[in-house]
Amino acid sequence: MSLVLGIETSCDECSASVVRYSPNEGFKVRSVSTHSQIRIHQPYGGVVPEIASRNHLETINPMIDLALKEAGIAPSELDAIAVTNRPGLVGALLVGITAAKGMAYALEKPLVPVHHLEGHACSLFLGQNITPEKAPLPMLIAIISGGHTNLYVTKVPPELWPPDFLKRALVGRSRDDAAGEAFDKTAKILGFPYPGGVWIDKTAKGGRKDAFDFPRALPQKAVLDFSFSGLKTAVALRTEKLKKEGTLETSLNDLCASIQEAIVDAIINKITLAIRAHGCQSLAVVGGVAANSRLRERLSQEWGRMGLARPSLFPESQYCTDNAAMIAAAGTYRFRQGHFLRDKALLSLNAIANPEV
């Protein structure tokens, strides 16, 4: 059994979590304490890096203390400490890394650096029993979030993922804006508060999905990459036209439904191509956009058409957005593989804003 503390401060959530893992029972989340910065960034329409870093400094220790208290354990009982060190906002990452290094060094515990996207991939295994029958291999993992829209093919379970898994398994990625950025940026154009994806989702209900014809970029079947920047431009031009006509307010439901359908169409088209190209037997969708209601609806309708033997897999809703439990899960796998830092070596760990993978 392993007991691991996870720390996540890559962007605008300050989170700490304790998870327990055993090979027979899988993961049990003992605690998750998260402070969201949405309220303090809303006046600016997006995340302000300096404000994010300063707020992490104020909240990181209380979040760690609360996670340990709710888990009912002392720091000395931990087997390891895992922390996000890439990718993300450098200042924000450094707050979490510094706290993790200080704890690990003082407690003489192993320190596990975690790639944020690997955390999202491991969020699937939190709070639910994902058996080989439910998730036959090879599996396509779609990480769809505010910063990334990436496709990975894995032929082995996560406990056997190599250290360069994200590089080896990558088969498709966004060339510009990620899907989550497309939701947030188009929502900002329409005047919705940050984060805008949830407002697009809510306002789209009851709207006509084919009311406006927005682009689906990179339609080529041989291409598994995504592009959403053209959609943002098209929405901006259409919005200006509707404002001049005085019909923007009455068109909002149709506009949001059409935007959402364009994004979901692009995601599902590339997922379908990737599944067929790589002979995948299962699909997992993780990241913040995995909570989008239309994406889930479309996937539930079309998984048979994709040639899958099982419906799509999603993390539990509380683990879709950034959280420390997923970092603790990814860190647990790496810790058990022996990939960690100890003693003075852990003091050299640094933040990496934009790694190659």
CORSUL-V56215 format. One record per residue. N is the residue number from 1. SS is DSSP state (@ for helix, = for strand, . for the rest). NEAR is the number of other C-alpha atoms within 12 Angstrom. D_LAST is the distance of its C-alpha to the last C-alpha in Angstrom with 1 decimal. Layout:
((N,SS,NEAR,D_LAST) (N,SS,NEAR,D_LAST))
This chain:
((1,.,21,30.2) (2,=,28,27.5) (3,=,40,27.7) (4,=,51,24.6) (5,=,58,24.3) (6,=,56,21.1) (7,=,62,20.5) (8,=,59,18.4) (9,.,53,18.7) (10,.,44,15.5) (11,.,43,17.6) (12,.,42,21.1) (13,=,39,21.8) (14,=,45,23.1) (15,=,48,23.1) (16,=,48,24.2) (17,=,47,24.9) (18,=,50,26.5) (19,=,45,25.9) (20,=,35,27.8) (21,=,33,26.7) (22,=,19,28.8) (23,.,16,28.1) (24,.,12,31.2) (25,.,18,30.8) (26,=,27,27.1) (27,=,33,26.0) (28,=,31,28.6) (29,=,39,27.6) (30,=,30,30.2) (31,=,36,29.4) (32,=,37,27.1) (33,=,35,28.0) (34,=,34,26.2) (35,=,34,27.3) (36,=,28,26.1) (37,.,32,26.4) (38,@,25,26.9) (39,@,21,30.6) (40,@,24,30.1) (41,@,24,27.6) (42,@,23,29.6) (43,.,17,32.1) (44,.,16,29.3) (45,.,23,27.8) (46,.,27,24.3) (47,.,30,22.5) (48,.,24,24.0) (49,@,25,21.7) (50,@,20,24.8) (51,@,25,26.6) (52,@,37,23.6) (53,@,30,23.4) (54,@,24,27.2) (55,@,32,27.5) (56,@,39,25.0) (57,@,29,27.3) (58,@,20,30.2) (59,@,31,28.9) (60,@,39,26.6) (61,@,28,29.6) (62,@,21,31.6) (63,@,36,28.7) (64,@,40,28.3) (65,@,28,32.1) (66,@,27,32.4) (67,@,34,29.8) (68,@,32,31.6) (69,@,21,35.0) (70,@,20,34.2) (71,@,27,32.9) (72,.,19,36.2) (73,.,24,34.8) (74,.,20,35.1) (75,@,27,32.2) (76,@,21,33.6) (77,@,21,33.2) (78,.,32,29.4) (79,.,32,27.8) (80,=,45,24.5) (81,=,53,22.6) (82,=,54,19.0) (83,=,60,17.3) (84,=,55,14.1) (85,=,44,12.9) (86,=,34,9.5) (87,.,32,8.8) (88,.,36,12.3) (89,.,33,15.6) (90,@,27,16.2) (91,@,31,19.8) (92,@,44,19.3) (93,@,44,16.7) (94,@,36,19.2) (95,@,38,22.0) (96,@,51,20.5) (97,@,42,19.4) (98,@,34,22.8) (99,@,40,24.6) (100,@,43,22.8) (101,@,38,23.4) (102,@,27,27.0) (103,@,32,27.6) (104,@,37,26.1) (105,@,26,28.0) (106,@,20,31.2) (107,@,21,31.2) (108,.,25,30.0) (109,.,31,27.3) (110,=,38,24.0) (111,=,46,21.0) (112,=,42,17.7) (113,=,49,14.5) (114,=,50,12.4) (115,=,41,9.0) (116,@,48,10.5) (117,@,46,9.0) (118,@,46,10.3) (119,@,45,13.4) (120,@,48,13.9) (121,@,52,13.7) (122,@,46,16.3) (123,@,46,18.4) (124,@,43,20.0) (125,@,43,21.9) (126,.,41,23.5) (127,.,27,27.2) (128,.,21,27.6) (129,.,22,28.3) (130,.,27,25.8) (131,.,17,27.8) (132,.,18,27.0) (133,.,14,29.7) (134,.,23,28.0) (135,.,31,24.5) (136,.,26,25.2) (137,.,27,22.5) (138,.,28,20.6) (139,=,37,19.1) (140,=,42,17.0) (141,=,48,14.9) (142,=,50,14.7) (143,=,46,12.8) (144,=,45,14.9) (145,.,36,15.2) (146,.,37,16.2) (147,.,33,12.8) (148,.,36,10.9) (149,=,44,12.4) (150,=,44,10.2) (151,=,44,12.0) (152,=,41,11.4) (153,=,37,14.4) (154,=,35,15.4) (155,.,26,18.6) (156,.,19,19.1) (157,.,25,19.6) (158,@,37,17.3) (159,@,26,19.4) (160,@,17,18.5) (161,.,26,14.7) (162,.,21,13.5) (163,.,26,11.5) (164,.,18,8.6) (165,@,27,9.3) (166,@,32,6.2) (167,@,23,5.6) (168,@,18,9.3) (169,@,30,10.2) (170,=,28,8.5) (171,=,32,11.7) (172,=,37,11.7) (173,.,35,10.3) (174,=,34,12.4) (175,.,21,13.3) (176,.,24,14.9) (177,.,31,16.2) (178,.,35,14.9) (179,@,47,17.7) (180,@,42,18.5) (181,@,33,18.7) (182,@,45,21.0) (183,@,45,23.2) (184,@,39,23.4) (185,@,35,24.1) (186,@,45,26.7) (187,@,37,28.2) (188,@,29,28.6) (189,@,31,30.4) (190,.,34,32.7) (191,.,23,33.5) (192,.,26,32.0) (193,.,26,30.9) (194,.,33,27.3) (195,.,36,25.4) (196,.,34,26.7) (197,@,37,25.1) (198,@,29,27.7) (199,@,29,30.5) (200,@,41,29.5) (201,@,39,29.6) (202,@,22,33.0) (203,@,30,34.6) (204,@,30,33.6) (205,.,24,35.9) (206,.,19,39.0) (207,.,24,37.7) (208,.,21,37.9) (209,.,28,34.5) (210,.,20,35.9) (211,.,22,37.7) (212,.,27,35.4) (213,.,22,33.6) (214,.,33,30.1) (215,.,26,27.7) (216,.,29,25.1) (217,.,29,22.9) (218,.,26,21.5) (219,.,19,24.1) (220,.,15,23.8) (221,.,18,23.7) (222,.,16,21.5) (223,.,24,18.7) (224,.,34,16.3) (225,.,36,14.6) (226,=,39,16.0) (227,.,35,17.8) (228,.,39,19.9) (229,@,28,21.0) (230,@,26,24.2) (231,@,37,25.2) (232,@,35,25.2) (233,@,21,27.5) (234,@,27,29.7) (235,@,35,30.2) (236,@,26,31.1) (237,@,19,33.7) (238,@,29,35.1) (239,@,31,35.4) (240,@,17,37.4) (241,@,15,39.7) (242,@,21,40.4) (243,@,19,41.1) (244,@,12,43.6) (245,@,13,45.2) (246,.,13,45.4) (247,.,17,43.8) (248,@,23,40.3) (249,@,18,41.4) (250,@,16,43.0) (251,@,27,40.1) (252,@,38,37.3) (253,@,28,37.2) (254,@,31,37.0) (255,@,39,34.5) (256,@,48,32.1) (257,@,36,32.6) (258,@,37,31.9) (259,@,51,28.7) (260,@,52,27.5) (261,@,39,28.5) (262,@,36,26.7) (263,@,47,23.3) (264,@,37,24.0) (265,@,33,25.3) (266,@,37,22.1) (267,@,46,20.0) (268,@,39,22.6) (269,@,33,23.1) (270,@,37,19.5) (271,@,49,19.5) (272,@,35,22.8) (273,@,28,21.8) (274,@,38,18.7) (275,@,37,21.1) (276,@,26,23.7) (277,@,22,21.6) (278,@,29,20.1) (279,.,24,23.2) (280,.,32,21.8) (281,.,34,24.5) (282,=,40,23.0) (283,=,45,20.8) (284,=,45,19.3) (285,=,43,18.5) (286,=,45,17.0) (287,.,42,16.4) (288,@,41,19.0) (289,@,44,20.0) (290,@,44,20.7) (291,@,28,23.9) (292,.,37,25.1) (293,@,27,28.5) (294,@,34,28.6) (295,@,34,25.2) (296,@,28,26.6) (297,@,19,30.0) (298,@,28,28.7) (299,@,31,26.6) (300,@,22,29.7) (301,@,17,31.8) (302,@,23,29.7) (303,.,29,28.1) (304,.,19,31.1) (305,.,20,30.6) (306,.,31,27.1) (307,.,23,28.7) (308,.,32,27.5) (309,.,24,29.9) (310,.,26,28.9) (311,.,27,28.2) (312,.,40,24.7) (313,=,37,23.5) (314,=,43,22.6) (315,.,37,22.2) (316,.,29,25.4) (317,@,25,25.6) (318,@,26,25.4) (319,@,37,21.9) (320,.,35,20.4) (321,.,43,19.9) (322,.,48,18.2) (323,.,47,20.1) (324,@,50,20.3) (325,@,54,21.5) (326,@,52,18.1) (327,@,51,16.7) (328,@,55,19.8) (329,@,54,19.3) (330,@,50,15.8) (331,@,53,17.2) (332,@,48,20.3) (333,@,42,18.7) (334,@,37,17.0) (335,@,35,20.3) (336,@,28,22.3) (337,@,17,20.3) (338,.,20,21.1) (339,.,24,17.8) (340,.,30,19.1) (341,=,29,20.7) (342,.,27,24.5) (343,@,20,27.2) (344,@,17,26.7) (345,@,18,23.3) (346,@,30,21.8) (347,@,25,23.2) (348,@,18,20.6) (349,.,32,17.6) (350,.,27,16.2) (351,.,31,14.2) (352,=,25,11.0) (353,.,22,11.0) (354,.,19,8.0) (355,.,19,5.4) (356,.,13,3.8) (357,.,26,0.0))
